[in-house]
Amino acid sequence: AVGATIGGVAARRVRMTGMPQLVAVLNGFGGAASLLVGWENFHSNPGSALFVRAAVMVAILIGGVAFSGSLVAYGKLSGRMPGRPLAFRGQLSVNILLVLAFMICSTIMLASPGTGLAYALFLAAIVAALVLGVSGAIPIGGADMPVVIALLNSFSGLAACAAGFIILNKVLIVAGALVGASGLI
């Protein structure tokens, strides 16, 4: 009820020209929600089945990228960040290293979830996903942000689908897959 009230008030107050920014923020919150579902499941049930732990890592990766990337999209569209592409030397290499770091942390954590190192690796994977979202969105110019928002919307749906597998909710799995597919199309 609180979330619906906040969303309803925000949707009524936003100008039509500000709708892309609102959509970006809402996409981001969807990604953050999936990330938090994964985090809660890992924290409360670290010895869950391998499939569930893998779904947790998918939700963390896609949800983290969707959240931080959507905040960048919001910032660029609202003028709080420069709308021009922001690139730095070696950016592709940094993105590849972030993906590799996430994969290494996930693989080790999935192979031995009961070790004391597992939680530190899990947190490192979250940080890598969040930084990857920022690093992936900043080189896109403001004029191309609607395309980025569509992609991040898809990511939010796919993260919700992964969260559905974590909590065994068929409606969330189907709805997330639909949103994910529509955003990609």
C-alpha positions as CSV (number, residue, x, y, z in Angstrom):
1,A,0.0,0.0,0.0
2,V,2.8,2.4,0.8
3,G,4.6,1.6,-2.4
4,A,1.4,2.0,-4.4
5,T,0.7,5.3,-2.8
6,I,4.2,6.7,-3.5
7,G,4.1,5.4,-7.1
8,G,0.6,6.9,-7.7
9,V,1.6,10.3,-6.3
10,A,4.8,10.3,-8.4
11,A,3.0,9.2,-11.5
12,R,0.4,12.0,-11.1
13,R,2.9,14.7,-10.4
14,V,5.4,14.0,-13.2
15,R,5.1,15.9,-16.4
16,M,4.8,13.9,-19.6
17,T,8.3,15.1,-20.6
18,G,9.6,13.7,-17.3
19,M,8.1,10.2,-17.9
20,P,11.4,8.7,-19.2
21,Q,13.1,9.7,-15.9
22,L,10.3,8.2,-13.9
23,V,10.4,5.0,-15.8
24,A,14.2,4.8,-15.3
25,V,13.8,5.2,-11.6
26,L,11.0,2.6,-11.4
27,N,13.2,0.1,-13.5
28,G,15.9,0.7,-11.0
29,F,13.7,0.0,-8.0
30,G,12.6,-3.3,-9.7
31,G,16.2,-4.3,-10.1
32,A,17.0,-3.3,-6.5
33,A,14.1,-5.3,-5.3
34,S,15.3,-8.5,-7.1
35,L,18.8,-7.9,-5.8
36,L,17.4,-7.6,-2.2
37,V,15.4,-10.8,-2.6
38,G,18.6,-12.6,-3.7
39,W,20.5,-11.1,-0.8
40,E,17.9,-12.0,1.8
41,N,17.7,-15.6,0.5
42,F,21.5,-16.0,0.5
43,H,21.7,-14.5,4.1
44,S,18.8,-16.6,5.5
45,N,19.4,-19.8,3.5
46,P,23.1,-20.1,2.4
47,G,22.8,-23.9,2.1
48,S,20.0,-23.8,-0.4
49,A,20.0,-26.0,-3.5
50,L,22.5,-25.2,-6.3
51,F,19.8,-24.1,-8.7
52,V,18.4,-21.6,-6.1
53,R,21.9,-20.3,-5.3
54,A,22.5,-19.8,-9.1
55,A,19.2,-18.0,-9.4
56,V,20.3,-15.7,-6.5
57,M,23.5,-14.8,-8.4
58,V,21.5,-14.1,-11.6
59,A,19.2,-11.9,-9.7
60,I,22.1,-10.1,-8.1
61,L,23.9,-9.5,-11.4
62,I,20.9,-8.4,-13.5
63,G,19.2,-6.6,-10.6
64,G,22.4,-4.7,-9.7
65,V,23.1,-3.7,-13.2
66,A,19.5,-2.6,-13.7
67,F,19.5,-0.6,-10.5
68,S,22.7,1.3,-10.9
69,G,22.3,1.7,-14.7
70,S,18.9,3.1,-14.2
71,L,20.1,5.6,-11.7
72,V,22.7,6.8,-14.3
73,A,19.9,7.0,-17.0
74,Y,17.8,9.0,-14.6
75,G,20.7,11.3,-13.9
76,K,21.4,11.9,-17.5
77,L,17.8,12.5,-18.5
78,S,17.1,14.8,-15.5
79,G,20.2,16.9,-16.1
80,R,21.8,15.9,-12.8
81,M,24.6,14.3,-14.8
82,P,26.1,15.4,-18.1
83,G,24.0,14.1,-21.0
84,R,27.0,13.5,-23.2
85,P,28.7,10.1,-23.3
86,L,31.2,9.7,-20.5
87,A,34.0,7.3,-21.4
88,F,37.4,6.6,-20.0
89,R,40.5,4.9,-21.3
90,G,40.2,1.1,-20.9
91,Q,36.5,1.2,-20.2
92,L,35.9,-2.0,-22.1
93,S,38.7,-3.8,-20.2
94,V,37.2,-2.6,-16.9
95,N,33.8,-3.9,-17.9
96,I,35.3,-7.3,-18.9
97,L,37.2,-7.4,-15.6
98,L,34.0,-6.6,-13.6
99,V,32.2,-9.5,-15.4
100,L,35.1,-11.8,-14.8
101,A,35.2,-10.8,-11.1
102,F,31.5,-11.5,-10.8
103,M,31.9,-14.9,-12.4
104,I,34.8,-15.9,-10.3
105,C,33.1,-14.8,-7.0
106,S,29.9,-16.6,-8.1
107,T,31.7,-19.8,-9.1
108,I,33.6,-20.0,-5.8
109,M,30.6,-19.1,-3.8
110,L,28.4,-21.6,-5.6
111,A,31.0,-24.4,-5.2
112,S,31.4,-23.9,-1.4
113,P,28.6,-21.8,0.1
114,G,29.4,-22.8,3.6
115,T,32.9,-21.3,3.8
116,G,33.6,-18.1,5.7
117,L,34.8,-16.5,2.5
118,A,31.4,-17.1,0.8
119,Y,29.7,-14.0,2.2
120,A,32.7,-11.7,1.4
121,L,32.6,-13.1,-2.2
122,F,28.8,-12.5,-2.3
123,L,29.3,-8.9,-1.3
124,A,32.1,-8.5,-3.8
125,A,29.8,-9.9,-6.5
126,I,27.1,-7.3,-5.6
127,V,29.6,-4.5,-5.8
128,A,30.9,-5.7,-9.2
129,A,27.3,-5.8,-10.5
130,L,26.5,-2.3,-9.3
131,V,29.8,-0.9,-10.7
132,L,29.1,-2.7,-14.0
133,G,25.7,-1.0,-14.3
134,V,27.3,2.4,-13.9
135,S,30.2,1.7,-16.2
136,G,27.9,0.3,-18.8
137,A,25.5,3.2,-18.8
138,I,27.8,6.2,-18.6
139,P,29.2,5.9,-22.1
140,I,25.7,6.3,-23.6
141,G,24.6,9.8,-24.5
142,G,21.3,11.3,-23.3
143,A,19.6,11.0,-26.7
144,D,20.1,7.3,-26.7
145,M,18.8,6.8,-23.1
146,P,15.3,5.7,-24.1
147,V,16.9,2.6,-25.7
148,V,19.0,2.1,-22.6
149,I,15.9,2.4,-20.5
150,A,14.1,-0.3,-22.6
151,L,17.1,-2.6,-22.1
152,L,17.2,-1.9,-18.3
153,N,13.5,-2.5,-18.2
154,S,14.2,-5.9,-19.7
155,F,16.9,-6.5,-17.1
156,S,14.4,-5.6,-14.3
157,G,12.0,-8.2,-15.7
158,L,14.7,-10.9,-16.0
159,A,15.9,-10.1,-12.5
160,A,12.3,-10.5,-11.3
161,C,12.0,-13.8,-13.1
162,A,15.2,-15.0,-11.3
163,A,13.7,-13.7,-8.0
164,G,10.6,-15.8,-8.9
165,F,12.8,-18.9,-9.1
166,I,14.4,-18.0,-5.7
167,I,11.0,-17.8,-3.9
168,L,9.3,-20.4,-6.1
169,N,6.6,-18.0,-7.4
170,K,5.2,-18.9,-10.8
171,V,3.5,-15.6,-11.3
172,L,6.7,-13.7,-10.8
173,I,8.6,-16.1,-13.1
174,V,6.1,-15.6,-15.9
175,A,5.6,-11.9,-15.4
176,G,9.3,-11.3,-15.2
177,A,9.9,-13.3,-18.4
178,L,7.3,-11.3,-20.2
179,V,8.8,-8.0,-19.2
180,G,12.2,-9.3,-20.0
181,A,11.2,-10.5,-23.5
182,S,9.2,-7.3,-24.3
183,G,12.1,-5.1,-23.3
184,L,14.5,-7.0,-25.5
185,I,12.2,-6.9,-28.4
